[in-house]
Amino acid sequence: MRPTLVRTGVLAAVLTLATACTGGKEPAAAPSPSPSASTGTPATIAAQPVPLVVKVVRVSGTLPKANRAALEHNVSSVVSSYLQHAYLGGSWPRTDFSDAFTAFTPGARTQARRDQDLLTNHQLGASTQAVTAKKTTAYLSVLAPHKVAAGVSANLTLLYLADRGDAQPALVHVVGRLSLARTDAGWRIIGYHLARSVRAVSE
Amino acid sequence: MVKMLQRVRRATVLGVVLALTALVVPDSARAPVDASLVKVETAEGVDHPAHVVWILCLGSDARPGQRLTGTRADAIQMVGLNFRTHAATIIGIPRDSFVGIPGHGSNKINSAMFFGGPRLMGQAVGNLVGIRPDYVFTTGFMGFRHMVATIGGVRVYSRFSFSDPVRPQGYHRGWNHLNDFQALIFGRVRHPLPRGDFDRSADQQELLRGILRGVRAKQNKPGFLERGVFSATRNLDTNLRPSELYRLALAVVSTEPRKIRSCVVQGGTGYVGAASVVFPNVGQARRYGNDARRDGTLNHGC
């Protein structure tokens, strides 16, 4: 599957989204063991997991096609890991997001923990029964002065619906930039500049 | 009175929002909601190996064809950045400051650039302030103008009104949006300013603030930062690897303009021979340095 997508320049990584975003939202034939299902909350939000789209859209310098594909693959793994741990994956409700920043460098992780209300689903975690991703895209701007990526900005758009049982569902919109650089451990998130907004939506 | 004004301002803002809402929201109970007012929160951070970095920013007066780092520096600003708190300090040094130049006796501080390039300039300023810069960044007239043009001009607060042919409407007291050439002049003029060199140095600090505001406003524009760093790798005389330059740029951009404190080293004016010089207040310069050295923050003001 990946080579086809790579040829088109798009890396769509479904990864674990399908299992992570469906608490209480599975069709009746395959009931989920999530808290919302066990409390009998009616499933009013369609669970349609969306793929994470990662694509190189701008290169400052030169990046050969093969390097471009590899970069998309590597960055996709990093961004997907972050989104899963921070917003979309795991069991709900939960308040522990201590593993949300494993894709960050140590210094960025320390700062991110201070900003976890915005950088994770922490604020809604205790009341969230299930999460449904509506849009996850990361368009990459690459710095490559010597035919090798030296730095990457991932322009992120994340839109997800947090089903909160008896409370109104919340539509959460996270947009902004993740900055990535290559480290000894591979590509990691070294910085972030994200904005998050939440609004209640009618079921 | 102030509280009342704040209330009036809040009420005015609320009135504008409500008026706009009334214009864009259909007046129908059954109409779906197609306008909203949502609170947006933001967070930012960046991982840099050092949490405080000092950069000596120099504006060279090299003319076309002259070597940038072999001529005198007209603008001398020592900038301290705290990448954890996103605060910063700018310490301005009048270019005519008469100080010791290591290996070259005493002279105007800007001559250190001529004698020994960025390294000696870093030493001379470092000795005055008591802080050794981690980086020395030098730009010339065209480099500065290019930088300002890239962000679409710069908005600065001028403390004084003055006129100059490059800006027919003049420089007004208050906010001015300047193009690249007008910005260059704003950072160079001193004769119309009450305290000459000292006020010019403060204007240069305001330019740095304005440029940072402009860069931050565009930082999330796709590719903006990468283009800027790429241009730096091509046009900047630097020994930093591109990845180091990228991290440094990200860290600098994370500085919040409202958390910048700036002071200009004061002093008396006089002559050494026929040369007009400034005898800098060394004690004051050291006090600034001691105050901001560790955390890049002027905790005790000017």
HADDOCK unambig.tbl for C-alpha pairs under 7 A between the chains (distance, minus, plus):
assign (segid A and resid 58 and name CA) (segid B and resid 223 and name CA) 6.25 0.50 0.50
assign (segid A and resid 60 and name CA) (segid B and resid 226 and name CA) 6.03 0.50 0.50
assign (segid A and resid 60 and name CA) (segid B and resid 227 and name CA) 5.50 0.50 0.50
assign (segid A and resid 60 and name CA) (segid B and resid 230 and name CA) 6.06 0.50 0.50
assign (segid A and resid 61 and name CA) (segid B and resid 230 and name CA) 6.87 0.50 0.50
assign (segid A and resid 107 and name CA) (segid B and resid 47 and name CA) 4.86 0.50 0.50
assign (segid A and resid 108 and name CA) (segid B and resid 45 and name CA) 6.62 0.50 0.50
assign (segid A and resid 108 and name CA) (segid B and resid 46 and name CA) 5.67 0.50 0.50
assign (segid A and resid 108 and name CA) (segid B and resid 47 and name CA) 4.69 0.50 0.50
assign (segid A and resid 111 and name CA) (segid B and resid 45 and name CA) 6.15 0.50 0.50
assign (segid A and resid 115 and name CA) (segid B and resid 43 and name CA) 6.38 0.50 0.50
assign (segid A and resid 118 and name CA) (segid B and resid 43 and name CA) 6.67 0.50 0.50
assign (segid A and resid 141 and name CA) (segid B and resid 222 and name CA) 6.36 0.50 0.50
assign (segid A and resid 141 and name CA) (segid B and resid 223 and name CA) 4.97 0.50 0.50
assign (segid A and resid 141 and name CA) (segid B and resid 226 and name CA) 6.84 0.50 0.50
assign (segid A and resid 142 and name CA) (segid B and resid 226 and name CA) 6.40 0.50 0.50
assign (segid A and resid 143 and name CA) (segid B and resid 226 and name CA) 5.06 0.50 0.50
assign (segid A and resid 143 and name CA) (segid B and resid 230 and name CA) 6.54 0.50 0.50
assign (segid A and resid 145 and name CA) (segid B and resid 230 and name CA) 6.27 0.50 0.50
assign (segid A and resid 150 and name CA) (segid B and resid 242 and name CA) 6.17 0.50 0.50
assign (segid A and resid 150 and name CA) (segid B and resid 243 and name CA) 4.88 0.50 0.50
assign (segid A and resid 151 and name CA) (segid B and resid 243 and name CA) 6.16 0.50 0.50
assign (segid A and resid 151 and name CA) (segid B and resid 246 and name CA) 6.52 0.50 0.50
assign (segid A and resid 155 and name CA) (segid B and resid 222 and name CA) 6.82 0.50 0.50
assign (segid A and resid 176 and name CA) (segid B and resid 220 and name CA) 6.56 0.50 0.50
assign (segid A and resid 177 and name CA) (segid B and resid 220 and name CA) 6.34 0.50 0.50
assign (segid A and resid 190 and name CA) (segid B and resid 46 and name CA) 5.68 0.50 0.50
assign (segid A and resid 190 and name CA) (segid B and resid 47 and name CA) 5.17 0.50 0.50
assign (segid A and resid 191 and name CA) (segid B and resid 45 and name CA) 5.27 0.50 0.50
assign (segid A and resid 191 and name CA) (segid B and resid 46 and name CA) 3.87 0.50 0.50
assign (segid A and resid 191 and name CA) (segid B and resid 47 and name CA) 6.00 0.50 0.50
assign (segid A and resid 192 and name CA) (segid B and resid 44 and name CA) 5.14 0.50 0.50
assign (segid A and resid 192 and name CA) (segid B and resid 45 and name CA) 5.45 0.50 0.50
assign (segid A and resid 192 and name CA) (segid B and resid 46 and name CA) 6.44 0.50 0.50
assign (segid A and resid 193 and name CA) (segid B and resid 43 and name CA) 5.75 0.50 0.50
assign (segid A and resid 193 and name CA) (segid B and resid 44 and name CA) 4.20 0.50 0.50
assign (segid A and resid 193 and name CA) (segid B and resid 45 and name CA) 6.73 0.50 0.50
assign (segid A and resid 194 and name CA) (segid B and resid 42 and name CA) 5.53 0.50 0.50
assign (segid A and resid 194 and name CA) (segid B and resid 43 and name CA) 5.51 0.50 0.50
assign (segid A and resid 194 and name CA) (segid B and resid 44 and name CA) 6.39 0.50 0.50
assign (segid A and resid 195 and name CA) (segid B and resid 40 and name CA) 6.29 0.50 0.50
assign (segid A and resid 195 and name CA) (segid B and resid 41 and name CA) 5.44 0.50 0.50
assign (segid A and resid 195 and name CA) (segid B and resid 42 and name CA) 4.11 0.50 0.50
assign (segid A and resid 195 and name CA) (segid B and resid 43 and name CA) 6.48 0.50 0.50
assign (segid A and resid 196 and name CA) (segid B and resid 40 and name CA) 5.57 0.50 0.50
assign (segid A and resid 196 and name CA) (segid B and resid 41 and name CA) 5.37 0.50 0.50
assign (segid A and resid 196 and name CA) (segid B and resid 42 and name CA) 6.25 0.50 0.50
assign (segid A and resid 197 and name CA) (segid B and resid 38 and name CA) 6.59 0.50 0.50
assign (segid A and resid 197 and name CA) (segid B and resid 39 and name CA) 6.05 0.50 0.50
assign (segid A and resid 197 and name CA) (segid B and resid 40 and name CA) 4.61 0.50 0.50
assign (segid A and resid 197 and name CA) (segid B and resid 41 and name CA) 6.47 0.50 0.50
assign (segid A and resid 199 and name CA) (segid B and resid 38 and name CA) 6.76 0.50 0.50
